[in-house]
Amino acid sequence: MIRARNPPLVILHIPRRSKVIPSLSPFCLKLETFLRMANVPYQISYGMKRSKKGKLPWIEVDGEQIDDSNFCVKYLEGLFTIHLDSHLNSQELATSYAFWKMLEENTYWVIIYDRWVSNYNRYKSEFLQDNFPSILRSLAPAVLQKNFKKQLFAQGMGRHRPDEVNAIGRNDVIALSEFLADKTFMMGDKPCTLDAVAFAVTAVILYTLPNSELQECLLSRNNLVLYCHRMKEKYWSDWDEETIGHLNESE
């Protein structure tokens, strides 16, 4: 008798948990949410070890390394025959792709600007201390800030004034809110891959940018707040265990 091969083991490489959100990175939170949405079994390897391309997150499957969260999604879709977007027609897929790119190629950089330029001291004191051993806590944030400022300048967002960046972020949040309207998920009554992206970005804004203009804008769009809570309840019922509880266990 031929036995069915067990599902391949997916190892997700991400930084350690934060005290208010499973990951400070929208890309890490997106990929882990996608795994949960698709019911893909996975294990986590915590740490700052980056992929061969220098990226986090990345996954390892049967010894093969796949990096970049979007390439990971495509790889997993093929490996596990995942069809989260099968109910979308070609126009809906195009719309989904456009909002996906807005969130990851534009809104993301507004988040980075807020963290590392506008509100760096607050971000460092409230969130970064949990992510580094005590011996590195005084040095690592400054090194990261310098690196992120270089990235922001090269990308273009770092060349703008804070008020200009805030306006860009507000426009993105408003556009996402108007598109969501009164739908349950981004593209209708059924979740799709875009929801992993939208949830990750809105959750990061909601939980890790306190008192920022971007968070204030999101809080003013009640449908986005409810959407974020809805996704959290559906796919992260263990949210508290994976944040505060996880940190307490690792101390």
ROTITI-816035 format. One line per 8 residues: number of its first residue (from 1); their letters; for each residue x, y, z of C-alpha. Coordinates in Angstrom, 3 decimals. Layout:
% ROTITI-816035
NUM) a) X:Y:Z ~ ...
END
This chain:
% ROTITI-816035
1) mirarnpp) 0.000:0.000:0.000 ~ 1.309:3.447:-0.940 ~ 1.120:5.983:1.839 ~ 0.239:9.570:1.108 ~ 3.172:11.881:1.629 ~ 2.851:14.120:4.653 ~ 2.431:17.836:3.927 ~ 5.827:19.518:3.575
9) lvilhipr) 6.973:21.402:6.642 ~ 6.919:25.174:6.267 ~ 9.313:27.031:8.545 ~ 8.543:30.734:8.830 ~ 11.513:32.945:9.685 ~ 10.475:36.148:11.465 ~ 11.719:38.418:14.274 ~ 10.488:37.689:17.780
17) rskvipsl) 7.014:38.753:18.899 ~ 6.133:42.246:20.081 ~ 4.094:43.107:23.171 ~ 1.050:44.454:21.295 ~ 1.163:42.774:17.888 ~ 2.533:39.440:16.653 ~ 4.946:41.242:14.330 ~ 6.013:44.860:13.956
25) spfclkle) 6.604:44.178:10.256 ~ 3.567:44.374:7.938 ~ 5.248:41.842:5.649 ~ 5.792:39.299:8.427 ~ 2.259:39.751:9.737 ~ 0.864:39.474:6.195 ~ 2.658:36.219:5.454 ~ 1.708:34.591:8.740
33) tflrmanv) -1.906:35.719:8.302 ~ -1.904:34.235:4.802 ~ -0.677:30.907:6.204 ~ -3.528:30.948:8.683 ~ -6.114:31.930:6.076 ~ -4.966:29.071:3.840 ~ -4.758:26.563:6.722 ~ -1.119:25.803:5.941
41) pyqisygm) 0.678:24.112:8.877 ~ 3.859:25.953:9.805 ~ 6.514:26.313:12.441 ~ 8.237:29.542:13.421 ~ 11.941:30.211:13.709 ~ 12.394:33.465:15.625 ~ 15.415:35.661:15.043 ~ 16.974:38.287:12.851
49) krskkgkl) 18.585:35.839:10.433 ~ 17.824:37.109:6.954 ~ 17.429:35.270:3.680 ~ 20.071:35.136:0.976 ~ 18.543:38.316:-0.451 ~ 18.774:39.998:2.953 ~ 15.033:39.881:3.568 ~ 12.617:39.132:6.398
57) pwievdge) 10.307:37.268:6.423 ~ 11.313:34.185:4.493 ~ 10.276:30.562:4.514 ~ 12.076:27.259:4.321 ~ 10.349:24.219:2.808 ~ 12.139:20.867:2.715 ~ 15.471:22.667:2.795 ~ 14.550:25.127:0.016
65) qiddsnfc) 14.670:28.828:0.861 ~ 12.047:31.220:-0.521 ~ 12.326:34.897:0.270 ~ 10.230:38.027:-0.251 ~ 6.758:37.679:1.249 ~ 5.051:37.969:-2.142 ~ 7.207:35.228:-3.670 ~ 6.451:33.135:-0.579
73) vkyleglf) 2.713:33.574:-1.169 ~ 3.014:32.514:-4.815 ~ 5.172:29.521:-3.914 ~ 2.750:28.364:-1.233 ~ -0.231:28.792:-3.547 ~ 1.359:26.347:-5.963 ~ 2.673:23.931:-3.359 ~ -0.579:23.606:-1.398
81) tihldshl) -3.024:24.375:-4.254 ~ -4.359:27.470:-2.499 ~ -7.194:29.378:-4.185 ~ -8.042:32.314:-1.947 ~ -8.697:34.474:-5.018 ~ -10.585:31.949:-7.154 ~ -13.899:33.785:-6.688 ~ -12.528:37.015:-8.194
89) nsqelats) -12.938:37.904:-11.872 ~ -10.170:39.556:-13.905 ~ -11.262:43.117:-13.082 ~ -11.504:42.309:-9.387 ~ -8.072:40.728:-9.472 ~ -6.695:43.892:-11.080 ~ -8.325:46.072:-8.423 ~ -7.016:43.812:-5.672
97) yafwkmle) -3.511:44.023:-7.123 ~ -3.665:47.835:-7.282 ~ -4.619:48.169:-3.603 ~ -2.028:45.528:-2.675 ~ 0.676:47.605:-4.343 ~ -0.588:50.851:-2.789 ~ -0.361:49.374:0.696 ~ 3.048:47.750:0.294
105) entywvii) 4.787:50.244:-1.981 ~ 3.349:53.493:-0.622 ~ 1.553:53.212:2.741 ~ 4.374:51.044:4.096 ~ 6.866:53.874:3.593 ~ 4.604:56.298:5.459 ~ 4.671:53.832:8.377 ~ 8.470:53.638:8.174
113) ydrwvsny) 8.730:57.436:8.059 ~ 6.587:57.770:11.169 ~ 8.618:55.164:13.051 ~ 12.118:56.238:12.144 ~ 11.791:59.979:11.474 ~ 8.707:61.637:12.946 ~ 8.314:59.588:16.129 ~ 11.555:57.654:16.468
121) nryksefl) 12.097:58.179:20.221 ~ 8.581:57.007:21.057 ~ 8.848:53.983:18.771 ~ 12.238:53.062:20.234 ~ 11.075:53.264:23.839 ~ 7.686:51.585:23.373 ~ 8.462:48.820:20.891 ~ 12.111:48.223:20.047
129) qdnfpsil) 13.271:47.327:23.544 ~ 11.479:43.984:23.322 ~ 13.192:42.981:20.104 ~ 16.836:43.024:21.144 ~ 18.935:41.452:23.895 ~ 19.824:43.944:26.617 ~ 23.407:44.166:25.383 ~ 22.210:45.535:22.014
137) rslapavl) 19.344:47.790:23.102 ~ 21.372:50.986:23.194 ~ 23.154:50.441:19.874 ~ 20.864:48.500:17.538 ~ 18.037:51.077:17.231 ~ 20.435:53.842:16.181 ~ 21.986:51.600:13.523 ~ 18.539:50.663:12.250
145) qknfkkql) 17.405:54.275:12.170 ~ 20.375:55.260:10.030 ~ 19.668:52.386:7.657 ~ 15.940:53.150:7.367 ~ 16.606:56.840:6.758 ~ 18.847:55.874:3.830 ~ 16.119:53.605:2.470 ~ 13.502:56.315:2.843
153) faqgmgrh) 15.635:58.843:0.976 ~ 16.412:56.379:-1.822 ~ 12.744:55.415:-2.155 ~ 11.678:59.063:-2.195 ~ 9.403:59.327:0.852 ~ 12.305:60.552:2.959 ~ 12.706:63.630:0.748 ~ 9.332:65.017:1.873
161) rpdevnai) 8.341:67.134:4.875 ~ 6.395:65.410:7.678 ~ 3.164:67.202:6.732 ~ 3.535:66.025:3.132 ~ 4.131:62.431:4.215 ~ 1.116:62.566:6.525 ~ -1.041:63.773:3.641 ~ 0.121:60.854:1.508
169) grndvial) -0.735:58.416:4.289 ~ -4.158:59.954:4.881 ~ -4.997:59.664:1.190 ~ -4.121:55.955:1.249 ~ -6.187:55.241:4.361 ~ -9.180:57.162:3.005 ~ -8.958:55.355:-0.344 ~ -8.863:51.968:1.408
177) sefladkt) -11.799:52.933:3.623 ~ -13.896:54.168:0.708 ~ -13.173:51.002:-1.231 ~ -14.044:48.739:1.701 ~ -17.306:50.636:2.288 ~ -19.687:48.263:4.093 ~ -18.218:45.017:2.747 ~ -17.173:42.254:5.155
185) fmmgdkpc) -13.816:41.774:3.425 ~ -11.918:43.872:0.942 ~ -13.369:42.238:-2.147 ~ -16.782:41.227:-0.807 ~ -18.256:38.550:1.418 ~ -15.318:36.143:1.039 ~ -11.737:36.813:2.147 ~ -8.939:36.866:-0.418
193) tldavafa) -5.182:37.380:-0.422 ~ -5.583:41.167:-0.366 ~ -7.130:40.807:3.085 ~ -3.881:39.425:4.470 ~ -2.133:42.565:3.187 ~ -4.819:45.041:4.250 ~ -5.145:43.507:7.701 ~ -1.386:43.548:8.272
201) vtavilyt) -1.044:47.212:7.317 ~ -4.111:48.427:9.209 ~ -3.154:46.413:12.300 ~ 0.361:47.848:12.287 ~ -1.062:51.375:12.068 ~ -3.664:50.700:14.739 ~ -1.371:48.991:17.258 ~ 2.119:50.409:16.681
209) lpnselqe) 1.691:54.072:15.696 ~ 0.056:55.556:18.832 ~ -1.021:59.191:18.591 ~ 0.289:59.494:15.043 ~ -1.640:61.301:12.315 ~ -1.860:58.061:10.363 ~ -3.428:56.243:13.313 ~ -5.745:59.179:13.945
217) cllsrnnl) -6.936:59.011:10.351 ~ -7.517:55.263:10.549 ~ -9.434:55.611:13.823 ~ -11.705:58.134:12.122 ~ -12.652:55.497:9.522 ~ -14.804:53.193:11.605 ~ -15.238:50.603:8.867 ~ -11.469:50.005:8.782
225) vlychrmk) -11.283:49.651:12.564 ~ -14.126:47.122:12.535 ~ -12.523:45.329:9.590 ~ -9.217:45.017:11.433 ~ -10.950:43.614:14.520 ~ -12.968:41.231:12.340 ~ -9.854:39.818:10.690 ~ -8.114:39.571:14.049
233) ekywsdwd) -10.987:37.604:15.572 ~ -11.251:35.286:12.568 ~ -7.589:34.418:12.085 ~ -5.826:35.447:15.314 ~ -7.948:34.087:18.149 ~ -4.622:33.485:19.933 ~ -3.496:37.110:19.524 ~ -2.935:37.699:23.249
241) eetighln) -0.971:34.459:23.624 ~ 1.193:35.414:20.650 ~ 1.990:38.866:22.018 ~ 2.126:39.536:25.752 ~ 1.815:35.854:26.666 ~ 4.607:34.879:24.311 ~ 6.928:37.546:25.676 ~ 6.217:36.504:29.263
249) ese) 7.076:32.895:28.445 ~ 10.374:33.902:26.825 ~ 11.576:36.016:29.732
END
